[in-house]
Amino acid sequence: MSGAYLDHQAASPLDPRVREAMLPFLGERFGSPASLHEHGRAPAEAVERARAEVAALVGAEADWVIFTSGATEARNLAVKGLASANRALGRGIVATALEHPATLAACRTLERGGAALTLVEVDGAGRVAPGAFAEAVGPETALVCLVHGQPDIGTLQDLPALVAACRRARPEARIHVDAGETAGLVPIDLAALGADALTLGGGPVGAPPWTGALAVRPGARLHPLIEGGLQEGGKRAGAEDVPGIVALGAAAAIARAELAEHAGRARALAARLAAGLLAVPGVRLNGHPEERIPGHVQVSVGDVEGETLALALAARGVAVSPGSACTAHGGKAAPALEAIGLEPPWTHSAILLTLRHTTTEAEVDTAIAAFADAVAALRAMSPLAS
């Protein structure tokens, strides 16, 4: 049986055009962009071109963009940096129950330091009601966190409605939008949205996963998370990862030009995959059935444990993640599954399959066949199977 790679949220092969763009900065163009001599000129110009491309992808201005080591660092910088710099607004933080683990962890850290954290519940499909969100925002709310595309269950939120509801309830609050799983796959415009900060990650854009950025509107105020230098406008100290930044810029330009085509193909492939998986009895799709990250499929499988199924699929040449690409080795249920109301054993029987436009129909069909075979084999060995 030929293989199938359906774990793109965890890692994805680089577009040859992105690899070609970054290679010179691993070789002859080795200088520091902070240098005053000739060796620093090309790297400095390349970093600023990349900044402009990343900004254009998400509807920001170039000088709003701060490069980071990935979406996880950007989320931490947004939560801790905005809360610290805007403490005069209050100590309240409002977030959805479906935030990325990095965002929730940063919020919990602030809560231990005295902040008041409110998590807004979601419905069974993982959607947040604007009315419920507005009710959670009060006069002491300083920071609001909104995840655009939930990384585990794939649900997309109605960002314009949620941001508008927040602004009506508390115009002064700083709003952070986590587009770490959607920028490059779903159109997003930070300026039109009216939020204050936006996280993006390299992986979904098509860059290396160790690249990312935080875009922050002027006036939002942000304290640095990493101190000790004046890089990135004093908001992120340390030598710039020039090859990674160049790769992120190149990937952002490609994503902006080809987004509609790539997203359409990824959606079509995901629909084909989901239909094949759901044809197996006792399988449920998690998250919203339509408003989803392109190429994202998460299912729970009755009478089968998720990690065991992921291993069984790997033995059949199909690469997937067990429930969550971010907590694949935790042995715990993804909080997102609990947030949408699932209980054991469904919370522990999930697998996550993520595709890109480069995925083939043959890979999808291979995965469907391997899934049916693996589920049947595991259920035959399970004393819980009926």
C-alpha positions in Angstrom: 0.0 0.0 0.0 1.4 3.4 -0.9 1.8 6.0 1.8 -0.1 9.2 2.6 1.2 12.2 4.6 -1.8 13.9 6.3 0.0 15.6 9.2 0.7 19.0 7.7 -0.4 21.0 10.7 2.6 19.4 12.6 5.1 19.9 9.7 4.9 20.4 6.0 7.5 20.2 3.2 8.8 23.5 1.9 7.7 24.9 -1.4 10.8 24.8 -3.6 10.3 28.5 -4.3 10.5 29.2 -0.5 13.6 27.1 -0.2 15.3 28.8 -3.1 14.6 32.2 -1.5 16.2 31.4 1.8 19.3 29.4 0.6 21.5 32.5 -0.2 21.1 33.6 3.4 22.5 30.3 4.6 25.6 30.9 2.4 27.1 33.9 0.8 24.7 36.5 2.2 25.6 35.6 5.8 25.9 39.2 7.2 23.9 40.6 10.1 21.1 43.1 9.0 22.3 45.3 11.9 25.8 45.7 10.4 26.9 49.0 8.9 29.1 47.4 6.3 28.4 45.9 2.9 27.8 42.4 4.2 24.7 43.6 6.2 23.0 45.4 3.3 21.4 42.5 1.5 20.2 40.8 4.7 18.7 44.1 5.9 16.9 44.7 2.7 15.6 41.1 2.6 14.2 41.4 6.1 12.3 44.5 5.3 11.0 43.0 2.0 9.8 40.0 4.1 8.2 42.4 6.6 6.2 44.1 3.8 5.1 40.7 2.4 3.9 39.4 5.7 2.0 42.6 6.4 0.3 42.5 3.0 -0.9 39.0 3.7 -2.8 40.0 6.8 -3.9 43.5 6.0 -1.3 45.3 8.2 1.4 47.9 7.7 5.0 46.8 7.4 6.1 48.6 10.6 3.4 46.7 12.6 5.2 43.4 12.0 7.5 41.8 14.7 9.2 38.6 13.7 9.3 35.8 16.2 10.5 32.2 16.4 7.0 30.9 15.6 3.4 31.3 16.5 3.9 30.0 20.0 6.3 32.9 20.8 4.0 35.4 19.1 1.0 34.2 21.2 3.0 34.7 24.4 4.3 38.1 23.3 0.8 39.2 22.5 -0.8 38.0 25.7 1.9 39.0 28.2 3.1 42.0 26.3 -0.3 43.6 25.8 -1.4 42.9 29.3 1.7 44.3 30.8 1.8 47.5 28.7 -2.0 48.2 29.2 -2.3 47.4 32.9 -3.9 50.8 33.5 -7.0 49.6 31.6 -7.6 46.9 34.2 -6.7 43.3 35.1 -9.5 41.5 33.2 -8.7 39.0 30.4 -11.5 37.5 28.3 -10.7 34.6 26.0 -12.6 31.7 24.3 -12.5 28.2 25.7 -10.9 27.1 22.4 -7.7 29.2 22.5 -4.4 27.6 21.5 -2.6 25.9 24.5 0.1 28.6 24.3 -2.5 31.4 24.6 -4.3 29.7 27.5 -1.0 28.9 29.3 0.0 32.6 29.0 -3.4 33.7 30.3 -3.1 31.3 33.2 0.3 32.7 34.1 -1.2 36.2 34.2 -4.1 34.9 36.3 -1.7 33.5 38.9 -0.2 37.0 39.0 -3.6 38.6 39.9 -5.4 38.9 36.5 -9.0 37.9 36.3 -9.5 35.4 33.5 -12.9 34.7 32.0 -13.3 31.9 29.4 -16.3 32.1 27.2 -18.0 28.8 26.4 -18.7 27.6 22.9 -21.5 25.5 21.3 -21.2 21.9 20.2 -19.6 22.9 16.9 -17.1 25.1 18.6 -18.6 28.5 17.7 -18.6 31.5 20.1 -21.9 33.5 20.2 -21.1 37.3 19.9 -23.7 38.0 22.5 -22.2 35.7 25.0 -18.8 37.2 24.3 -20.0 40.7 24.8 -21.5 39.8 28.1 -18.1 38.5 29.3 -16.4 41.8 28.5 -16.6 44.3 31.3 -15.3 47.6 32.5 -12.1 46.0 33.9 -11.3 44.0 30.7 -7.9 45.0 29.3 -7.2 42.1 27.0 -9.4 40.0 24.7 -8.1 36.9 22.9 -9.9 35.4 19.9 -8.7 32.3 18.1 -9.6 32.4 14.4 -9.3 28.8 13.5 -9.2 26.2 16.4 -6.2 24.0 15.8 -7.7 20.8 17.1 -11.3 20.7 15.8 -10.8 23.2 12.9 -13.7 25.5 13.6 -13.5 29.0 12.2 -15.0 31.9 14.3 -16.9 34.9 12.9 -14.2 37.4 13.7 -15.9 40.6 12.5 -19.0 39.9 14.6 -16.9 39.0 17.7 -14.6 42.0 17.4 -17.5 44.3 16.9 -19.3 42.9 19.9 -16.2 43.4 22.0 -15.7 47.0 20.8 -19.3 47.8 21.7 -18.8 46.4 25.2 -15.4 47.8 25.9 -13.8 50.0 23.2 -10.6 50.4 25.1 -9.8 46.7 25.4 -6.9 45.4 23.4 -7.9 42.6 21.1 -5.5 39.8 20.0 -6.6 37.6 17.1 -4.8 34.3 16.8 -4.5 33.5 13.1 -1.6 31.1 13.7 -3.5 28.3 12.0 -5.3 30.4 9.3 -3.1 33.1 7.9 -2.2 32.0 4.5 -5.2 29.6 4.3 -8.1 32.0 5.0 -8.3 35.7 4.0 -7.8 38.0 6.9 -7.5 41.8 7.1 -6.3 43.2 10.4 -6.9 46.8 9.6 -10.4 46.2 8.4 -11.1 43.9 11.4 -10.2 46.6 13.9 -8.3 44.3 16.2 -5.1 45.4 17.9 -2.7 42.4 17.3 -2.6 39.3 15.2 -0.5 36.2 15.5 0.6 34.2 12.4 2.7 31.1 12.1 5.1 29.9 9.4 3.6 26.5 8.9 0.1 27.3 7.5 1.7 30.1 5.4 4.1 27.7 3.8 7.3 28.7 5.7 9.3 26.7 8.2 7.4 26.1 11.5 10.1 27.9 13.5 9.1 31.2 11.9 6.2 33.5 12.7 5.2 37.0 13.5 3.0 39.3 15.6 1.4 42.3 13.9 0.6 45.1 16.4 -1.3 48.3 15.5 0.2 51.6 16.5 -1.0 52.8 19.9 -1.9 49.4 21.2 1.3 49.4 23.4 3.3 46.3 23.9 6.1 45.3 26.3 8.8 43.0 25.0 8.9 39.4 26.2 12.6 38.9 25.2 14.7 41.8 26.3 18.3 42.8 25.7 18.5 44.4 22.3 16.9 46.8 19.9 16.0 44.4 17.2 12.4 44.4 15.9 11.8 47.9 17.1 12.9 47.0 20.6 10.0 44.5 20.9 11.9 41.3 20.4 15.6 41.2 21.2 18.1 38.8 19.7 19.8 38.2 16.4 17.3 37.9 13.6 16.8 34.5 11.9 17.4 36.0 8.4 16.9 32.8 6.4 13.7 32.0 8.3 12.4 35.6 7.9 13.2 35.5 4.2 11.4 32.2 3.9 8.3 33.6 5.7 8.2 36.6 3.4 8.5 34.5 0.3 5.8 32.1 1.6 3.5 35.0 2.4 3.8 36.4 -1.1 3.0 33.0 -2.6 0.1 32.5 -0.2 -1.4 35.8 -1.0 -1.2 35.2 -4.8 -2.5 31.6 -4.7 -4.7 31.6 -1.5 -8.0 31.1 -3.3 -6.7 28.2 -5.4 -4.9 26.5 -2.6 -7.8 26.8 -0.1 -10.3 25.6 -2.6 -8.3 22.5 -3.4 -7.6 21.8 0.3 -11.3 22.1 1.1 -12.3 19.7 -1.7 -9.8 17.2 -0.6 -10.9 17.5 3.1 -14.5 16.9 2.1 -13.5 13.8 0.2 -11.5 12.5 3.1 -14.3 13.3 5.7 -16.9 11.5 3.6 -14.7 8.4 3.4 -13.9 8.4 7.1 -17.6 9.0 8.1 -18.6 6.1 6.0 -17.2 3.8 8.7 -19.8 3.2 11.4 -19.3 4.8 14.8 -17.2 7.8 13.5 -18.1 11.4 14.2 -16.7 14.7 12.8 -15.6 17.2 15.4 -16.0 20.9 14.9 -18.2 22.9 12.6 -19.2 20.9 9.5 -18.7 23.8 7.1 -16.9 26.7 8.7 -13.5 25.0 9.0 -9.8 25.6 8.4 -9.2 24.4 4.8 -7.7 20.9 4.7 -8.6 20.2 8.4 -10.4 17.0 9.5 -10.7 15.7 13.0 -12.8 12.7 13.9 -13.5 10.6 17.0 -13.9 6.9 16.5 -16.0 4.7 18.8 -14.4 1.8 20.5 -10.9 2.9 19.4 -8.2 4.9 21.3 -6.8 7.8 19.3 -3.1 7.3 19.9 -3.4 3.6 19.1 -5.3 4.4 15.9 -2.6 6.9 14.9 0.1 4.2 15.4 -2.0 1.7 13.5 -2.3 4.1 10.6 1.5 4.8 10.7 2.1 1.1 10.4 0.0 1.2 7.2 2.0 4.2 5.8 -0.5 6.9 6.8 0.8 9.8 8.9 -1.7 11.6 11.2 -1.7 13.1 14.7 -3.7 11.6 17.6 -6.3 14.3 18.3 -4.0 17.3 18.5 -0.8 18.2 16.7 0.2 20.3 19.7 -0.4 17.7 22.4 0.3 14.5 20.5 2.3 12.9 23.2 0.4 14.2 26.2 -1.9 11.2 26.7 -4.7 13.6 27.6 -7.8 14.7 26.0 -7.6 17.9 23.9 -9.3 20.7 25.9 -11.2 21.7 22.8 -13.0 18.4 22.7 -14.1 18.9 26.3 -15.1 22.5 25.5 -17.6 21.3 22.8 -19.2 18.9 25.3 -17.6 15.6 24.4 -17.0 13.0 27.1 -14.8 9.9 27.4 -14.3 7.8 25.4 -14.9 10.2 22.5 -12.4 12.7 24.0 -9.7 10.1 23.8 -10.6 8.5 20.5 -9.8 11.5 18.2 -7.3 11.7 15.4 -6.4 14.8 13.4 -5.7 14.7 9.7 -4.5 17.9 7.9 -4.0 18.4 4.2 -2.5 21.0 2.0 -3.1 21.8 -1.7 -0.2 19.5 -2.5 -2.0 16.5 -1.1 -3.1 14.1 -3.8 -6.4 12.3 -4.3 -4.4 9.1 -4.2 -3.2 10.0 -0.7 -6.7 10.7 0.4 -8.0 7.4 -0.9 -5.1 5.5 0.6 -5.9 7.1 4.0 -9.6 6.2 3.8 -8.8 2.6 3.0 -6.2 2.4 5.7 -8.5 4.0 8.2 -11.3 1.5 7.6 -8.9 -1.4 7.8 -7.2 -0.1 11.0 -10.5 0.6 12.8 -11.8 -2.8 11.9 -8.7 -4.5 13.2 -8.6 -2.5 16.4 -12.3 -3.1 17.1 -11.8 -6.8 16.6 -9.3 -6.8 19.4 -11.2 -4.5 21.7 -13.4 -6.0 24.5 -15.5 -2.7 24.4 -16.5 -3.1 20.8 -20.1 -4.3 20.3 
